[in-house]
Amino acid sequence: MQILIDADAAPVVIKDILFRAAIRNEIPLILVANQPMRFPQSPYISSIVVSAGPDEADNRIAEIICPGDLVITADIPLADRVVTRGGFALNPRGEFYTEANIKERLAMRDLMDDLRNSGIQTGAQAVFSSRDRQAFANQLDRFLTKYHRNRKEEI
């Protein structure tokens, strides 16, 4: 299992949580972005820089994801691709995208996009808060605890 992060738009505080989790749990973390990213020196943390373009990082993540991998992204179409390939997708606000909810989230995203394109104001997304950070940290911790429990059962 590895963790991949759609790193261009991810809040710095989320990256910091992931850096600590990767090192503490000895799990590979890969930042995928359109530009070089700064990250701590660790054998568990690396990055992939892709060409500039709106979906280049998403496409690279979708190419390399394996079943069981965790992807951190707020991009719902990418989350759909991850879930379809057997991966797990967690957004920076602490919400998991699953087979049970991804199609609904994708339909809602498309509807809102259509409304914006037709000139209707849909409102801005709420500011990223400490509550969002805590929700993300809690979900990540639960996921990694479950991952380690399952690894022990396999041995």
N, C-alpha and C positions, 0 to 999 in steps of 0.2 A: 504494500500500500504506500502511496505517496500522496502528498498534498500539492495541488497546483493552485496558484492564485492568479486571477485576471488582475494584474498588478497596476495597470495604468490608472484606474479610477478608485482603487481601494484606499480607504482612509489610512493614514500613517499609523494610527493607534491599532488598527486591525493587523497591519503588517507586523508591528511590534509584538502583539499577542502571538501571532503565528511563528515568529522567530523563536520566541522563548519556548513555545510548545514543541517545535521541531527539535530543538536542541535537547530539551528535557526528556522527550519521548523517543529520541533517536529515530525520527521519521524524516525521510527526504521531503524537503519543501522546495518547489520550483516556482520562481516568479516569472511570469510570462508578460512581456510588455513591449511597447514600440520604442522604448528608449532604455538605456542602461539604468539600473536601479542600484542604490546603495543598500547593502545588507551586511550583517555581521559575518566575520570569518568563521566558517563552520563546515565540516565535511557533510553536514546535512542540508545546507542551504546553497542553492544555485539559481541561476537565472538563464532565461532564453530571451534574446532580443530579436524581435520580428520586424519586418518592413513596416513603414508607416502605412496606415490605412485603417478604416473603421472596424473591420472584422478580422484583421490579421492575427491578433493575439487569440481571439476566440477560435479561429480555424486551427491554429497550432495546438491549442489545448484539446480540441476535439480530435485531432489526429493522434495525440500521444496518450490520451486517457485510457486506462485499463479498468475492467470491472473491479469495484471495491475502492478505487481511488476517490479522494475527496477534492472537490473543486470549490474554491471560494470565488463567488461572482454575484454581482447584482444584475447581470445580463440574463434576462429570462429565456431568450432563444438559445443561448449557450447552455443554460441550466437544463433545458429540454433535451439538448443533444447529449449532455452528460448522463442524465437519468436514463435516456434511451439506450445508452451504451453500458448500463449497469454500474455507473458511478454514483456518487453522492454529491449533491450540490447544496451549499450553504451560503446564504447571502450575508453581507457584513452586518446586517441588523439582527442576525440570529435566527432566521427562518430557514428551515430545510425545504427544498423543493423535492417532491416525491412523485411517484407515479400517480398517486391519488390527487395531487393538487396542481401539477405542472401544466396540464392542458387548460385548466381554468385560468391560471395565472397568465398563460400565453394568450388566450382569447381576450382577457381583460387588457393586457398590454397592447394588443393589436387594436382593440376598440379605442383606447385612449389615444393611440397614435393616429388613428383615422380622425378622431375628433380634433386633435391639434392641427392636423394637416388641412382640415376644412375651416380653420380659423377660430374654433371654439376654445376658450381658455379653460384649461382643466386644473389649474392650480399647480403650485410647485411642490416638490417632494419636501417632506419635513427635514429640518436640519438634523444631522447625525448627532445623537445625544449620548450622554454617559449611560443612560438606560439601554440604548442600542448596543453600546460597547459591552456592557455587562451581559446582555442577552446572548451576544455572539460568544463571549468567553465561556459562558455556561454551556451553551450547545456544543461548542468545540470540546470542552472538558468531558461532557457526557459521551460524545462520539469516540474520543480517544480512550476513555475508560472501557467502553464496550469493545473497541478494537483490541485492546490489550487482553481483556477477559477472553475473547474469542481465540486469540493467539495462544494463550495458555492452555485452553481446552484442546487445541489441535496437537499440542506436544505430547 
